[in-house]
């Protein structure tokens, strides 16, 4: 009887360890997905900052092109001076040159402002890139650790399963048949007795059944049919 009692206790411990490991194996991918999302968010912050740099640079380049076009237009007007024949045409041409000159001056001011904006955005991006890079690196280290832990958990699950199979093989035929049938149905075939209740389905266990289990007899929960086991003190 004592050997049977010990065997059920060992199987219950194995079931508990396997259950804990299985739950952990399911939590790890969820945690990894959360960390991946945080890493993606960190990249998005850096990418958004870089986009502002590119936008500022594009605005500055557009102003530089506008400046070149306006300067070329002024030169064109200035080149037309020798060809005008009347004072009215000359006055109109001088006006066009003056308008182009004023526009050039305004564009040059805008370019200076755009250059300052580009420099500011670039400085911001370098800070963000460094900070977000450090955040992402830290998250990657966590992800790697979870990956290593998952390998360990899967290895330990295999060990527990091998141990369970060995223990089941040592059970008497009737006990083995009951255990195998309930394990196939529920995934676990043992249940700790906790405060007088089945630790799996929480059904109340009669005191005389608990005494029988203590004596080493096999008793199954009247509700879920799992084999009852008394935890060690």
Secondary structure, DSSP 8 states (H G I E B T S, - for coil): -HHHHHHHHHHHHHHHHHHHHHHHHHHHHHHHHHHHHHHHHHHHHHHHHHHHHHHHHHHHHHHHHHHHHHHHHHHHHHHTGGG--SHHHHHHHHHHHHHHHHHHHHHHHHHHHHHHHHHHHHHHHHHHHHHHHHHHHHHHHHHHHHHHHHHHHHHHHHHHHHHHHHHHHTS-HHHHHHHHHHHHHHS--EEEEETTEETTT--B--HHHHHHHHTT---B-TTT--EEEE---
